């Protein structure tokens, strides 16, 4: 169960400044919005982002700068350690272009 006090469900945001922190978004659509993230205290389930810009400030910006040192110009692959199989019998190692599975 979500601990967010402000929850949006099936809402469409158009050309708005949307501050994600402290809010939960379930199956919401964002079109032409400025999406602002500072602490990462948000929940987004489903939904779409079209022609939006992401502005990171504060803690989120500091984390993005650290990540940039690791990934350089490569695309970022996000892993959720709660996903099944991440720590299971088979271990998947992600490389730049391929995945290698160890037995």
N, C-alpha and C positions, 0 to 999 in steps of 0.2 A: 504494500500500500504506500502511496506517495505521501511525503511529508510536506509538500508544497501547499501553501495556503491559497495561492492564485493559480487556477487551472483553466486552460483554454482547451476546448474540444471542438473539432470540426469548424474552426474559425478561419476565415480568409483575411489576411493582412495585405493591404495594397498601398504601396508608396508611403510606408510609415517607418518611423524609428522604433525598433522593437528591442527592448532590453531583456535579454534572456534570463539573467540571474534572478533567482527566487521564484521562478514561474515554471509551470509544467505545460507542455504543448502536445496534445494528442491529435493526430491526423489533421494538423493545421497546414494551410498553404500560405506561402509568403511570396509576394510578387513585387519586384522593384523596391524592396525594403532595405533599410540600413539595419543590419543585425549587430547588436552590441553585446559583447561578452567580457566580463571582468574577472569573475571568480570561478566560473564553471559550475555554479550551483543551479543547475537547470536539468530538465528532463524533456527530451524530444522523442516522441514515438510516432513513426510514420510521417506523413506529410511531405510537402515538396517545397523547394526553394528555386525560384525562377528570377533571373536578373537581379539578384540581391548582392549586396556588398557586406562583408564581415569586418567589423572593427573590433580589434582586440585591445583592451586597455588594462592597466594595472597588472595583476597577477597573471592573467591570461596572456598578455603581451610578453611578459618575462619568460613564461613557459614556451611560447612560440619561438622566441629568440634562441633559447637553449636547444629546442628541437631543430632549428635551422642549422645549428652546428653539426648535428648528427646526419641530417638528410641532404644538406646542401641544396642542389637544384632538383634532386630526385622527387618524384611524387611521394607523398606521405601515406603509408599504410597503417591504418588504425587497428589495433588488436584489442579485443575485449577478453580479459583473462577469466571472465566468468563463462565464456563459451565452452561448450562441451568439446573435449578432445585437446584442449590447449595443454593440459597436464596429464593426459591419458597415456595409454600404452604406446601409442605412436607419437613421435615428436616431429613436428614440422618446422623446418628451418626456412625462414623466408630470406631469399637473396634478391638482388636487384631485379633479375629477370625471371627467375625460376623458383620453384619450391622443391626442397629435398626432403624426403621422408625417411627417417631412420626407423629401423625395426628393433 
